[in-house]
Amino acid sequence: MIEVSHLSKTFGAFRALNDVSLRIPDGKLVALLGPSGSGKTTLLRILAGLDHADSGHVHLNGLNAANLQTRDRRVGFVFQHYALFRHMSVAENVAFGLKVRKGANKLTKAEIADRVARLLDLVHLSGLAPRYPSQLSGGQRQRVALARALAVEPRLLLLDEPFGALDAQVRKDLRRWLRQLHDDMGLTSVFVTHDQEEALELADEVVVMSKGRIEQIGSPADIYDNPASPFVFQFLGNANRLDATIRDGIAHVAHWRTAATGLADGKGIAFIRPHEIDIDPHGRDATIRHHVVLGPTVRLDLRLDGDVHAEAVIDRDSHARLRLEPGQQVGLTARRIVVFAQD
Amino acid sequence: MAASKPKVIPGFSVTLGVTLAYLSLVVLIPLAALIAKAAGMSATQWLATLGDSRVLASFRLSFGGAAIAASVNGVFGLLVAWVLVRYRFPGRKIIDALIDLPFALPTAVAGIALTALYAPNGWIGHLLPFKVAFTPLGAIIAMIFIGLPFVVRTIEPVLQDVDRELEEAATSLGASRSQTFVRVILPAIAPALLTGISLAFARAVGEYGSIIFIAGNLPGFSEIAPLLIVTKLEQYDYVGATAIACLMLAASFALLLAINLLQKWNRQRRGAAS
């Protein structure tokens, strides 16, 4: 169990973390999701002991981390750019954490070799033990970095943008593999990402951060379905952002009306996901300006009354069946509209 | 068809020609003349020169002293480079500029200044219980002085490039500071350090101006090989001077070649294919 309470950290005039509190239960895979500058990497580095907070506390399994050196925290850290030791072979890299041990925990050469072999097997790199990092692909380097971090048997695995520097296909494979590894090894893992898809796909729990604050914590489904703020809604995928007027608990958004219980009268912001708009070829709510084919889907650029722009995404079959053409007028039904008060 | 293969950088033949011509003119022809002169010597002349205990003593001082000076510079040059790269403090730029002074200062000026400091009645010399100026130790101090910038300037850029994340990775894996330094940082900068040390060594072997003021130049005790060459020339002993020069050339070349081979072997062992 990791408990973070009221952490703050500034770099010069920049507030990287602003009163952040968080609990991470054992065995969970948690994503810290946010744009760059949101403080997610700073939080991760403070958990690892690579940075220190100006105020606030971190407790690792009940122990105040302020009294623990990085090397005593039993934390595995995987860097975005791998940070492999270039002058060491793959096997030597993985063995590093074991070789530097002193005292009672020191392992014999045979024990180290044995564990390195098992770890390389685990990350599917058995044949590459004598190679050097410069001879490996990005995905292979990342797996070496992971094996190296796991060698010291961490209780907590921290990953900083672990797939950021990899191409799309490798990233997808590694994601699935990391999820399985996490489950098999019974680790507690925290990873930083700015990719909402990655966070939603991989994590048990997503912590959305913005400007040094936590915006929302919840399961992927929960934060997607019930975003707590306009920021979270927009960050978790495409959204049409429309002006709304709230009167007597009803929000008026373009030609739609929707319940806005609990919101005060006045201006508001409404969000509609492009794929939650249904098209009716016989209506007259909007004009199709363009359509763009995106693999299995088609994106329609729409102009609503009052020169308001919106996007809708429908599948290719519906698009073909409805025979939609640019310039045509269509009716729009929004399956879900989320309204926030203007801040 | 090699001839029709397009080249990324044109003008290989021209640039190679210019390079070779220039290298010949500036380096190879003078050295060849030296060797041609030495080739005319008989075996007895060689033996007479090289068996001379005064000559041997001067070689010991020139090469031994240079080795000691280069090692001292290796340690302290690394320290200086470390401080300049890793820390920000007032006056850093000034210290950084001071490092280059031994490059720019006329060696005679350096020699006179060092002699004044380390002479038995000098500022530093009168504090020390042993003699520095007019002994081999004085020669070594002058060699250290002129060699320092070579080590600092070769290590600095490499040290700057050593990723901080490497140290953080080592720390997170449980390495202590000294383990991180010895196992992670030192191997990363070792090639540059070795290059810096060999440059400082080569410079110290060839140094003349600053050493002759401070060393005292006692034959067989604190006399360096380059000075012996000059002495022999002044005595119109061209054969003897050429023999010493040739031997210095051979020894320097062998040592630098050995260091280069060591570097190459090191690179291959580390598998730095890219």
Interface residues (C-beta under 8 A of the other chain):
Chain A: A48 G49 L50 T70 R71 V75 G76 F77 F79 H81 A83 L84 F85 R86 H87 M88 S89 F96 G97 K99 V100 R101 K102 R131 Y132 S134 Q135 R148 A149 A151 V152
Chain B: D163 E165 L166 E168 A169 A170 T171 S172 L173 G174 A175 S176 Q179 R183 V184 P187 A188 R270 G271 A272 A273 S274
